[in-house]
Amino acid sequence: MNAIRYNICLLVAALSFSVVYQLRAQVLPVGLPAYEEWYRREQLLGRVDSTVSFAIRPLSSNVLMRQRIYQTDDSLAYSDRSTQPIFNGQGVLQLMPVVLEGQYTSAYPYGWNDGPMVPTRGFQTLFSAGLYASYKFISVQFRPEFVAAQNRAYMGFDGKTDLSWEAWYNQGNNIDMPEQFGDGAYTRAFLGQSAVRLNFDPVSVGLSTENIWWGPGRRNSLLMSNTAPGFLHATVNTTRPVRTGIGSFEGQLIAGQLKGSGFTPTPLGNPNHYDEYYNPKRDDWRYLSGIVLSYQPKWLPGLSLGLTRSFVRYHNDGGNSLNNLLPLLGSGSAWKNQGDPDRPVNGEAEKMRDQYGSFFGRWVFPKGKAEIYAEYGRTDPPWNSRDRVVQLEHSRAYVIGFTKLVPLKSAEHEDLLQFNLEFTQLERSRTSQVRRSPSWYVDENVRHGYTHRGQILGAGIGPGSNLQSGSISWVRGVKQLGLQLERLVHNNDFYYDASRDIRRNWVDIGGALYGVWDYRQLIFTGSLQYMRALNYQWELEGGHGSGADFWDIDPQDKNNVQFRVAVMYRF
C-alpha cells in the first residue's frame, strides 16, 4: 500500500497546474445493464459527441453531456427524491440504480464480462445499489456489490497421461485461473463501483475500486474488461475529450493492487491428477501500473486512435523509484544478449515483471449509422524495430468488429435493426514453433498472471482461446430483442502442448436469445443461451487420427444451458 500512496502523491503533484472547477462528474459503471449499449447506439445515430472514443470507460456525465445519465427517455418523469441538494445547494446527493441479477448454468462454467460473478455451475446472484454525492470539486460514489453462487462441482480437466498433466500445470502454475472456487457455496462482498475523486476540468484524480474497460471492443478487450471484480487503484483520467488545435484527446493513468483467489488450479486429492506437478504461488499482492491514451484527429471526424500499456509485478519485487512505480512512462526493457547471441534475455523477465501493450482504432460513421473497430496487442516485447516489423504476428492478439444500424419504416417509433460481428484471437501464432511465445495472461515470473481474484483482467475468453460472434436485433430506444450466434475455441495453446491428436480441439457452438425492456423506472434484461461443447475438455475416444476412420469416433460432447435475468430500478 505504501507504493500506491506514494504514487497518488506523485499523480496529484503532476496535476498541480490544473484549475479547480466545480464539476459533478458522475460516472456510468461498466457493465450496468443496457446503458453502455444504448449510449453507443446513440453515438451511431449522431446524438452523442463523435469525439468520444468509448475506449476508456467508465464514462462520465461530462463525456455524455447529460446531467441525468440514467434517464433514457425524456418523457419519463423521474422522482424528485432521487436527487437532493446538500450544503446549501453547493452539492448534490443522488440515489444510484438498484440492480439484481440472477444466473443459472446447467453443466459447466460459461461467460465473461460479469464483474464479481464467478465462472461456476448452478445458481448465482448479484446485488448492487449505491449513492453518489458531490460537493464543489469533491465527489464520492459508494456502490458495493454482493455475490452469492451455488458453486456446484462439475467435470473439469481429466487428462489421462503424464504429458497432458505436465502441460496443464505448466499453464495452471503460472496463472491464477482456478477451475473451482472452493467447495460449497461461494459468497463475497466487494466495494464494487465505488470511488472518491477530486474533479478538475478536464481531469479527475481519485481512488477507486471500479471496473475499467480499455479498448473499442464490445465483447472482449485485450488489457482491461469487467470479467474480474474491480480492483483498488489510484487514477488520473480525463472527464471529457480535451479539444486542441489538432484534435481531441482522452486518457487514463492508473496504479493498482491485484489480489489472488487463494484456490488451486484444479481441486487436489485425485490420485490420477498428478498433484506432484502443482507448485504453490507466492503469498504476495501484485502492483499494476497502466495507461491508455486516445486521439481523435481534427481532420477525420469519428476516428479514434489509441494505445494501452500495462506492467505487473509482485509488490516485494520492486522499489519506490519512479521507474518501478510508473515503468510505462519509459521505453520499457528490450531484449538483451548476455554474452550469448543465441540466448536473448527478455528485459522485463530480468526485472521480474510482465508487460502488455496494444494499439486500437475505432471509426464512427453517424451518416451511415455504423462503426468499425480493432485492437492489436503483444505480450512479448520485440527484440528491436526489425523484429517488430518482420514478425508482426509474434505473441499477438487482436479484436476486430463491426456494427451497423438499419432504420425500419415506422410511423410512430424510431425502430432499428442492429447487426454486429466481432472476432477475438488470443491463440499463439506460428512463430511459437521457432521462438518462445508466451500465452496471453500467463507468466513464469508473475505467476498469478494477469488476473485479479482468480479472473482475467483482459479478454474473458482466456489464454489461447478464440471467439467468433455475430448478432442481429430489433431496437426501439432502450428496448432490444435479438439473436446471437458464437463459436468459442477453448485454449488452443494448452491443447497443442498437451496432445498429439489433431482432432481434440475443444469448440463450443452456441446460440442465445436476448432482450432488454424498459417500463417506467424499471429496466429488465435477460438471455437464454444454449452451448454444445464438441470434444469437451479436449476429450474424444475411438479412431486412429488418420485414414478413413479419422472422424470415426465416440464424441465426448456436452450440452450446456445458461439463463440470465436482471432487473434494475432507477429512482
C-alpha positions as CSV (number, residue, x, y, z in Angstrom):
1,M,0.0,0.0,0.0
2,N,3.0,2.4,0.5
3,A,3.7,2.2,-3.2
4,I,0.1,3.1,-4.0
5,R,0.1,6.1,-1.5
6,Y,3.4,7.3,-2.9
7,N,2.1,7.1,-6.4
8,I,-1.1,9.0,-5.6
9,C,1.1,11.9,-4.3
10,L,3.1,11.9,-7.5
11,L,0.0,12.0,-9.6
12,V,-1.6,14.8,-7.6
13,A,1.7,16.8,-7.8
14,A,1.8,16.3,-11.6
15,L,-1.7,17.9,-11.8
16,S,-1.0,20.9,-9.6
17,F,-1.2,23.2,-12.5
18,S,-4.9,22.4,-13.1
19,V,-7.6,25.0,-12.2
20,V,-10.2,23.9,-9.8
21,Y,-13.6,23.8,-11.4
22,Q,-17.0,23.0,-9.8
23,L,-17.9,19.7,-11.5
24,R,-20.3,16.9,-10.9
25,A,-18.6,14.2,-12.9
26,Q,-20.8,11.2,-12.1
27,V,-19.8,8.0,-13.9
28,L,-21.8,5.3,-15.6
29,P,-20.5,2.0,-14.1
30,V,-19.0,-0.5,-16.5
31,G,-21.4,-3.4,-17.0
32,L,-24.6,-1.6,-15.9
33,P,-27.3,-3.4,-17.8
34,A,-28.4,-1.8,-21.1
35,Y,-26.9,1.6,-20.7
36,E,-23.5,1.4,-22.4
37,E,-25.1,-0.4,-25.4
38,W,-27.7,2.4,-25.6
39,Y,-25.3,5.2,-25.4
40,R,-23.1,3.6,-28.1
41,R,-26.1,3.4,-30.4
42,E,-26.9,7.0,-29.6
43,Q,-23.5,7.9,-30.9
44,L,-24.0,6.0,-34.1
45,L,-27.3,7.9,-34.5
46,G,-25.4,11.2,-34.1
47,R,-26.8,12.1,-30.7
48,V,-23.6,11.6,-28.7
49,D,-20.4,13.6,-29.4
50,S,-18.4,11.7,-32.1
51,T,-15.1,12.6,-30.4
52,V,-15.9,10.2,-27.5
53,S,-13.9,7.1,-28.2
54,F,-15.9,4.6,-26.0
55,A,-12.5,3.1,-25.4
56,I,-11.9,4.5,-21.9
57,R,-14.7,3.5,-19.5
58,P,-16.5,4.1,-17.2
59,L,-18.0,7.1,-19.0
60,S,-18.8,10.3,-17.1
61,S,-21.7,12.6,-17.3
62,N,-19.3,15.2,-18.7
63,V,-18.4,12.9,-21.6
64,L,-22.0,12.1,-22.3
65,M,-23.0,15.8,-21.8
66,R,-26.1,14.7,-19.7
67,Q,-27.0,15.8,-16.2
68,R,-29.1,12.7,-15.7
69,I,-27.1,9.9,-17.2
70,Y,-29.7,7.2,-16.1
71,Q,-32.5,9.0,-18.0
72,T,-33.0,7.3,-21.3
73,D,-36.5,8.7,-22.1
74,D,-37.0,12.5,-22.0
75,S,-40.7,12.0,-21.4
76,L,-40.2,9.9,-18.3
77,A,-40.9,11.8,-15.1
78,Y,-38.3,10.9,-12.5
79,S,-38.9,11.1,-8.8
80,D,-37.7,14.3,-7.2
81,R,-36.4,12.3,-4.2
82,S,-33.7,10.6,-6.4
83,T,-31.6,13.8,-6.3
84,Q,-31.3,16.1,-3.3
85,P,-29.3,19.3,-3.0
86,I,-26.9,19.4,0.0
87,F,-24.7,22.0,1.7
88,N,-26.9,24.9,0.8
89,G,-27.1,23.9,-2.8
90,Q,-23.4,23.6,-3.4
91,G,-23.6,19.8,-3.5
92,V,-25.9,17.1,-4.6
93,L,-26.8,13.6,-3.3
94,Q,-28.2,11.1,-5.7
95,L,-29.5,7.5,-5.4
96,M,-27.9,5.2,-8.0
97,P,-30.0,2.4,-9.6
98,V,-30.6,-0.8,-7.7
99,V,-29.7,-3.9,-9.7
100,L,-30.5,-7.6,-9.0
101,E,-29.0,-10.2,-11.4
102,G,-29.5,-13.9,-11.5
103,Q,-27.9,-16.7,-13.5
104,Y,-28.3,-20.4,-13.8
105,T,-25.7,-22.6,-15.7
106,S,-26.5,-26.3,-16.2
107,A,-23.3,-28.2,-17.0
108,Y,-20.0,-26.2,-16.9
109,P,-19.0,-22.5,-16.5
110,Y,-19.5,-20.2,-19.3
111,G,-19.5,-16.4,-19.8
112,W,-17.5,-13.3,-19.0
113,N,-17.8,-9.6,-18.5
114,D,-19.9,-10.1,-15.4
115,G,-17.7,-8.4,-12.8
116,P,-17.7,-10.1,-9.3
117,M,-19.7,-13.1,-10.6
118,V,-17.6,-16.2,-10.8
119,P,-17.3,-18.8,-13.6
120,T,-19.2,-21.7,-11.9
121,R,-22.1,-24.1,-12.3
122,G,-25.5,-23.8,-10.8
123,F,-27.4,-20.7,-9.5
124,Q,-25.7,-17.4,-8.9
125,T,-27.0,-13.9,-7.9
126,L,-25.5,-10.4,-7.8
127,F,-27.0,-7.4,-5.9
128,S,-25.8,-3.8,-6.1
129,A,-27.0,-0.4,-5.1
130,G,-25.5,2.9,-4.1
131,L,-25.2,6.6,-3.5
132,Y,-23.4,9.4,-5.3
133,A,-22.6,12.7,-3.6
134,S,-20.6,15.7,-4.7
135,Y,-19.6,19.0,-3.1
136,K,-17.8,21.6,-5.1
137,F,-14.9,19.7,-6.7
138,I,-15.1,16.6,-4.5
139,S,-17.3,13.6,-5.4
140,V,-17.9,10.3,-3.6
141,Q,-19.6,7.2,-5.1
142,F,-20.4,4.2,-2.9
143,R,-21.9,1.3,-4.8
144,P,-21.0,-2.1,-3.1
145,E,-21.7,-5.4,-4.7
146,F,-22.7,-8.7,-3.2
147,V,-22.4,-12.0,-5.0
148,A,-23.6,-15.5,-3.9
149,A,-23.1,-18.6,-6.0
150,Q,-24.2,-22.2,-5.6
151,N,-20.8,-23.2,-7.0
152,R,-21.7,-26.8,-7.9
153,A,-19.0,-29.2,-8.8
154,Y,-18.5,-30.2,-12.4
155,M,-16.2,-32.3,-14.5
156,G,-13.0,-30.4,-15.2
157,F,-9.9,-31.4,-16.9
158,D,-9.3,-35.1,-16.7
159,G,-6.2,-35.9,-18.6
160,K,-5.1,-39.5,-19.0
161,T,-1.3,-39.0,-19.5
162,D,1.6,-37.6,-17.6
163,L,2.3,-35.3,-20.6
164,S,-1.1,-33.8,-20.5
165,W,-1.0,-33.0,-16.8
166,E,2.5,-31.6,-17.1
167,A,1.2,-29.2,-19.8
168,W,-1.8,-28.4,-17.6
169,Y,0.3,-27.3,-14.7
170,N,2.8,-25.5,-16.9
171,Q,0.0,-23.1,-17.5
172,G,-2.0,-23.5,-14.3
173,N,1.1,-22.8,-12.1
174,N,1.6,-19.5,-14.0
175,I,-1.9,-18.1,-13.9
176,D,-4.5,-17.7,-11.1
177,M,-7.5,-19.1,-13.0
178,P,-9.0,-21.9,-10.9
179,E,-11.4,-24.5,-12.2
180,Q,-13.4,-24.4,-9.0
181,F,-13.8,-21.6,-6.5
182,G,-13.6,-23.8,-3.4
183,D,-16.0,-26.4,-2.1
184,G,-19.7,-25.5,-1.5
185,A,-21.4,-22.1,-1.7
186,Y,-19.3,-19.0,-2.7
187,T,-20.3,-15.7,-1.2
188,R,-18.4,-12.4,-1.3
189,A,-19.0,-8.7,-0.7
190,F,-16.9,-6.1,-2.6
191,L,-16.7,-2.3,-2.6
192,G,-17.7,-2.6,-6.2
193,Q,-18.2,0.5,-8.2
194,S,-17.0,2.9,-5.5
195,A,-14.7,5.9,-5.8
196,V,-13.5,9.1,-4.2
197,R,-12.5,11.8,-6.6
198,L,-11.1,15.3,-6.8
199,N,-12.6,16.8,-10.0
200,F,-10.7,19.3,-12.1
201,D,-11.5,20.5,-15.5
202,P,-10.9,18.4,-17.6
203,V,-9.1,16.0,-15.3
204,S,-10.2,13.8,-12.3
205,V,-7.8,12.4,-9.6
206,G,-9.0,9.7,-7.3
207,L,-9.0,6.4,-5.6
208,S,-11.4,3.8,-6.9
209,T,-12.4,0.1,-7.0
210,E,-14.5,0.5,-10.1
211,N,-14.2,-1.8,-13.1
212,I,-12.3,-0.4,-16.1
213,W,-12.7,-1.1,-19.8
214,W,-9.9,-0.1,-22.2
215,G,-10.3,-0.6,-26.0
216,P,-13.1,-0.4,-28.5
217,G,-14.4,-4.0,-28.3
218,R,-17.9,-4.8,-27.3
219,R,-17.4,-8.4,-26.1
220,N,-13.7,-8.5,-25.4
221,S,-10.8,-6.2,-24.6
222,L,-7.2,-7.2,-24.5
223,L,-6.0,-5.3,-21.4
224,M,-9.0,-4.2,-19.3
225,S,-12.5,-5.5,-19.2
226,N,-15.1,-6.2,-16.5
227,T,-14.5,-10.0,-16.4
228,A,-12.9,-9.8,-13.0
229,P,-14.1,-7.8,-9.9
230,G,-12.9,-4.2,-9.8
231,F,-9.5,-3.7,-8.0
232,L,-8.3,-0.9,-5.8
233,H,-6.4,1.7,-7.9
234,A,-5.4,5.3,-8.0
235,T,-6.5,7.0,-11.2
236,V,-5.8,10.2,-13.1
237,N,-8.2,10.5,-16.1
238,T,-9.8,12.9,-18.4
239,T,-13.5,13.6,-17.7
240,R,-14.3,14.6,-21.3
241,P,-12.4,14.8,-24.6
242,V,-9.8,17.6,-24.4
243,R,-10.0,19.7,-27.6
244,T,-6.9,21.1,-29.1
245,G,-5.9,22.6,-32.5
246,I,-5.1,19.2,-33.9
247,G,-7.9,17.2,-32.4
248,S,-9.3,15.7,-29.1
249,F,-7.5,13.6,-26.5
250,E,-8.7,11.3,-23.8
251,G,-6.6,9.3,-21.3
252,Q,-6.2,7.5,-18.0
253,L,-3.3,6.6,-15.8
254,I,-3.7,4.0,-13.0
255,A,-1.7,2.3,-10.3
256,G,-3.4,-0.6,-8.6
257,Q,-3.4,-3.6,-6.3
258,L,-4.2,-7.1,-7.6
259,K,-5.1,-10.0,-5.3
260,G,-5.1,-13.8,-5.7
261,S,-8.0,-16.1,-5.4
262,G,-6.5,-18.5,-2.9
263,F,-7.6,-21.5,-4.8
264,T,-5.5,-24.2,-6.6
265,P,-5.7,-24.6,-10.4
266,T,-7.8,-27.7,-10.0
267,P,-9.0,-29.4,-6.8
268,L,-6.2,-31.6,-5.3
269,G,-6.5,-35.1,-4.0
270,N,-7.4,-37.1,-7.0
271,P,-4.6,-39.8,-7.4
272,N,-5.0,-39.7,-11.2
273,H,-4.4,-36.0,-11.5
274,Y,-0.6,-35.8,-10.9
275,D,-0.7,-33.3,-8.0
276,E,3.1,-33.5,-7.8
277,Y,3.2,-31.0,-10.7
278,Y,1.4,-28.4,-8.6
279,N,3.7,-25.5,-7.5
280,P,2.1,-23.1,-4.9
281,K,2.1,-19.4,-5.8
282,R,3.6,-16.6,-3.7
283,D,1.6,-15.1,-0.9
284,D,2.1,-11.5,-2.2
285,W,-0.2,-9.0,-3.8
286,R,0.7,-7.6,-7.2
287,Y,1.3,-4.0,-8.3
288,L,-0.2,-2.9,-11.6
289,S,0.5,0.3,-13.5
290,G,-1.3,1.1,-16.7
291,I,-2.0,3.8,-19.2
292,V,-4.5,4.4,-22.1
293,L,-4.4,7.3,-24.5
294,S,-6.9,8.1,-27.3
295,Y,-6.6,10.7,-30.0
296,Q,-9.3,11.9,-32.4
297,P,-7.8,13.8,-35.4
298,K,-9.5,17.1,-36.2
299,W,-9.5,16.3,-39.9
300,L,-11.1,12.9,-39.6
301,P,-14.3,13.2,-37.6
302,G,-15.4,10.0,-35.8
303,L,-11.9,8.3,-35.9
304,S,-10.3,7.4,-32.6
305,L,-6.7,6.1,-32.5
306,G,-5.1,4.9,-29.2
307,L,-2.8,2.8,-27.3
308,T,-2.8,0.9,-24.0
309,R,0.1,-0.4,-21.9
310,S,0.3,-2.1,-18.5
311,F,3.0,-3.6,-16.3
312,V,2.5,-6.1,-13.4
313,R,5.0,-7.2,-10.7
314,Y,4.9,-8.6,-7.3
315,H,4.8,-5.9,-4.6
316,N,8.0,-7.2,-3.0
317,D,9.9,-7.4,-6.3
318,G,10.3,-3.6,-6.8
319,G,11.2,-0.4,-5.0
320,N,9.7,3.0,-4.8
321,S,11.6,4.7,-7.6
322,L,9.6,6.4,-10.4
323,N,10.8,3.8,-12.9
324,N,9.4,1.0,-10.7
325,L,6.2,2.7,-9.9
326,L,5.5,4.0,-13.4
327,P,7.6,2.0,-15.9
328,L,5.0,2.7,-18.6
329,L,6.3,6.3,-18.9
330,G,9.7,4.9,-20.0
331,S,10.7,2.9,-23.0
332,G,10.4,-0.5,-21.3
333,S,13.0,-3.2,-21.2
334,A,14.3,-4.5,-24.5
335,W,15.7,-8.0,-25.2
336,K,19.4,-8.3,-24.3
337,N,22.3,-10.6,-25.2
338,Q,24.2,-11.6,-22.2
339,G,27.3,-12.9,-23.9
340,D,25.3,-15.5,-25.9
341,P,23.7,-14.1,-29.1
342,D,21.6,-17.3,-29.4
343,R,20.0,-16.8,-26.0
344,P,18.5,-13.3,-25.8
345,V,17.0,-12.4,-22.5
346,N,13.7,-10.5,-22.0
347,G,14.5,-7.4,-20.1
348,E,11.0,-7.5,-18.4
349,A,11.7,-11.0,-17.2
350,E,15.0,-9.8,-15.7
351,K,13.1,-7.2,-13.7
352,M,10.6,-9.8,-12.6
353,R,7.6,-8.1,-14.2
354,D,5.2,-8.8,-17.0
355,Q,4.0,-6.3,-19.6
356,Y,1.2,-5.9,-22.1
357,G,0.5,-3.4,-24.8
358,S,-1.9,-2.7,-27.6
359,F,-3.0,-0.3,-30.3
360,F,-6.6,0.3,-31.2
361,G,-8.8,2.2,-33.6
362,R,-12.5,3.0,-34.0
363,W,-14.2,4.9,-36.7
364,V,-17.8,6.0,-36.2
365,F,-19.9,7.0,-39.3
366,P,-23.1,8.7,-38.0
367,K,-24.4,9.3,-41.5
368,G,-24.1,5.6,-42.2
369,K,-25.1,4.6,-38.6
370,A,-22.2,2.3,-38.4
371,E,-18.8,1.7,-36.7
372,I,-15.7,-0.4,-37.3
373,Y,-13.1,-1.1,-34.6
374,A,-10.0,-3.1,-34.0
375,E,-7.4,-3.7,-31.3
376,Y,-4.0,-5.3,-31.8
377,G,-1.7,-6.3,-28.9
378,R,1.6,-8.1,-28.0
379,T,2.5,-9.8,-24.8
380,D,6.2,-10.4,-25.7
381,P,8.3,-7.3,-26.2
382,P,10.0,-7.1,-29.6
383,W,13.8,-7.5,-29.7
384,N,14.1,-4.4,-31.8
385,S,12.3,-2.4,-34.5
386,R,13.2,-5.0,-37.2
387,D,11.6,-7.8,-35.1
388,R,8.5,-5.6,-34.5
389,V,8.0,-5.3,-38.3
390,V,9.2,-8.6,-39.6
391,Q,7.4,-10.8,-37.1
392,L,4.3,-8.7,-36.5
393,E,2.4,-11.9,-35.7
394,H,4.6,-12.9,-32.8
395,S,2.8,-13.1,-29.4
396,R,0.0,-11.0,-30.9
397,A,-3.7,-11.0,-30.1
398,Y,-6.5,-9.0,-31.7
399,V,-10.1,-7.9,-31.5
400,I,-11.9,-6.7,-34.6
401,G,-15.6,-5.8,-35.1
402,F,-18.3,-4.0,-37.0
403,T,-21.7,-2.6,-36.0
404,K,-24.5,-1.3,-38.3
405,L,-27.9,0.1,-37.6
406,V,-30.6,-0.1,-40.3
407,P,-33.7,2.1,-39.8
408,L,-37.1,0.4,-40.2
409,K,-40.1,2.3,-41.5
410,S,-42.4,3.1,-38.7
411,A,-45.0,5.8,-38.4
412,E,-44.8,6.1,-34.6
413,H,-41.3,4.9,-33.5
414,E,-37.7,5.0,-34.5
415,D,-37.2,1.3,-34.9
416,L,-33.9,-0.1,-36.0
417,L,-32.2,-3.4,-36.9
418,Q,-28.7,-3.8,-35.3
419,F,-26.1,-6.0,-36.8
420,N,-22.8,-6.8,-35.0
421,L,-19.8,-9.0,-35.8
422,E,-16.8,-9.4,-33.6
423,F,-13.7,-11.7,-33.7
424,T,-11.2,-12.2,-31.0
425,Q,-7.9,-14.2,-31.4
426,L,-5.7,-15.0,-28.5
427,E,-4.2,-18.3,-29.7
428,R,-0.4,-18.2,-30.3
429,S,0.8,-17.6,-33.9
430,R,3.1,-19.9,-35.9
431,T,6.2,-18.0,-34.6
432,S,5.8,-20.1,-31.4
433,Q,7.2,-23.1,-33.5
434,V,10.6,-21.3,-33.8
435,R,10.8,-19.0,-30.8
436,R,9.5,-18.8,-27.3
437,S,6.0,-17.3,-27.3
438,P,4.1,-16.9,-24.0
439,S,0.4,-17.3,-23.8
440,W,-1.6,-14.2,-23.1
441,Y,-2.2,-13.5,-19.4
442,V,0.3,-16.3,-18.4
443,D,3.7,-15.5,-16.9
444,E,6.5,-17.5,-15.3
445,N,7.7,-14.7,-13.1
446,V,4.5,-13.1,-12.1
447,R,2.9,-16.5,-11.5
448,H,-0.6,-15.2,-10.7
449,G,-0.7,-14.0,-14.3
450,Y,-2.8,-11.1,-15.5
451,T,-5.7,-11.7,-13.1
452,H,-7.5,-10.4,-10.1
453,R,-9.2,-12.7,-7.6
454,G,-8.9,-15.6,-10.0
455,Q,-10.4,-14.0,-13.1
456,I,-8.8,-12.5,-16.2
457,L,-8.4,-8.7,-16.4
458,G,-8.4,-8.7,-20.2
459,A,-10.3,-10.8,-22.7
460,G,-12.6,-13.1,-20.7
461,I,-12.4,-16.0,-23.1
462,G,-9.0,-16.7,-21.6
463,P,-5.5,-17.7,-22.7
464,G,-5.1,-19.4,-26.1
465,S,-8.8,-19.0,-26.9
466,N,-10.6,-17.6,-30.0
467,L,-14.1,-16.3,-30.4
468,Q,-16.2,-15.5,-33.4
469,S,-19.6,-14.0,-32.7
470,G,-22.5,-12.3,-34.6
471,S,-25.8,-10.9,-33.6
472,I,-28.9,-9.3,-35.1
473,S,-31.5,-7.5,-33.0
474,W,-34.6,-5.3,-33.2
475,V,-34.1,-2.0,-31.4
476,R,-36.5,0.7,-30.2
477,G,-34.9,3.2,-27.8
478,V,-33.5,1.1,-24.9
479,K,-35.7,-1.9,-25.9
480,Q,-33.9,-4.7,-27.7
481,L,-34.7,-8.2,-28.8
482,G,-32.1,-10.3,-30.6
483,L,-30.3,-13.5,-31.6
484,Q,-26.6,-14.1,-31.0
485,L,-24.5,-16.9,-32.5
486,E,-21.0,-17.7,-31.5
487,R,-18.1,-20.2,-31.8
488,L,-15.6,-20.4,-28.9
489,V,-12.4,-22.3,-29.2
490,H,-11.0,-23.1,-25.8
491,N,-7.3,-22.6,-25.1
492,N,-5.6,-24.0,-28.2
493,D,-2.2,-23.0,-26.6
494,F,-2.7,-25.7,-23.9
495,Y,-4.2,-28.2,-26.4
496,Y,-1.2,-28.2,-28.8
497,D,1.2,-28.6,-25.9
498,A,-0.8,-31.4,-24.2
499,S,-2.0,-33.6,-27.1
500,R,-0.6,-35.2,-30.2
501,D,-4.1,-35.9,-31.6
502,I,-5.1,-33.2,-34.0
503,R,-8.8,-33.9,-33.6
504,R,-9.2,-32.9,-30.0
505,N,-9.8,-29.1,-30.1
506,W,-12.5,-28.1,-27.6
507,V,-15.0,-26.0,-29.5
508,D,-18.3,-24.6,-28.2
509,I,-21.0,-23.8,-30.7
510,G,-23.8,-21.6,-29.2
511,G,-26.8,-19.5,-29.8
512,A,-28.7,-17.1,-27.5
513,L,-31.9,-15.2,-27.4
514,Y,-31.6,-12.0,-25.5
515,G,-33.7,-9.0,-24.7
516,V,-33.9,-5.6,-23.0
517,W,-37.2,-4.0,-22.0
518,D,-37.9,-0.8,-20.1
519,Y,-41.1,0.1,-18.2
520,R,-41.2,3.4,-16.4
521,Q,-38.4,3.2,-13.8
522,L,-37.6,-0.4,-14.5
523,I,-35.3,-2.0,-17.0
524,F,-35.4,-5.8,-17.5
525,T,-32.7,-7.7,-19.3
526,G,-32.4,-11.4,-20.0
527,S,-30.9,-14.1,-22.1
528,L,-31.3,-17.8,-22.8
529,Q,-28.2,-19.5,-24.3
530,Y,-27.5,-23.0,-25.5
531,M,-24.0,-24.3,-26.0
532,R,-22.8,-27.6,-27.5
533,A,-19.3,-28.4,-26.4
534,L,-17.5,-30.5,-29.0
535,N,-14.6,-32.5,-27.5
536,Y,-15.4,-31.2,-24.0
537,Q,-12.2,-30.8,-22.0
538,W,-10.3,-31.8,-25.2
539,E,-11.5,-35.4,-24.9
540,L,-12.6,-37.9,-27.6
541,E,-12.5,-41.7,-27.9
542,G,-12.0,-44.0,-30.9
543,G,-10.4,-43.8,-34.3
544,H,-6.8,-43.6,-35.2
545,G,-6.5,-40.0,-36.3
546,S,-5.7,-41.0,-39.9
547,G,-7.2,-42.7,-42.9
548,A,-10.9,-43.5,-43.4
549,D,-11.7,-43.6,-39.7
550,F,-10.3,-40.1,-39.0
551,W,-13.6,-38.9,-37.6
552,D,-14.9,-42.4,-36.7
553,I,-15.0,-41.5,-33.0
554,D,-17.2,-41.7,-29.9
555,P,-17.9,-38.0,-29.3
556,Q,-17.2,-36.7,-25.8
557,D,-19.6,-33.8,-26.2
558,K,-21.7,-32.0,-23.6
559,N,-24.8,-29.8,-23.7
560,N,-24.9,-26.6,-21.6
561,V,-27.7,-24.1,-21.0
562,Q,-27.4,-20.7,-19.3
563,F,-30.3,-18.5,-18.3
564,R,-29.6,-14.9,-17.1
565,V,-32.1,-12.3,-16.0
566,A,-31.6,-8.9,-14.4
567,V,-33.9,-6.1,-13.1
568,M,-32.8,-2.5,-12.5
569,Y,-34.8,0.2,-10.7
570,R,-34.0,3.8,-11.5
571,F,-35.1,6.3,-8.9
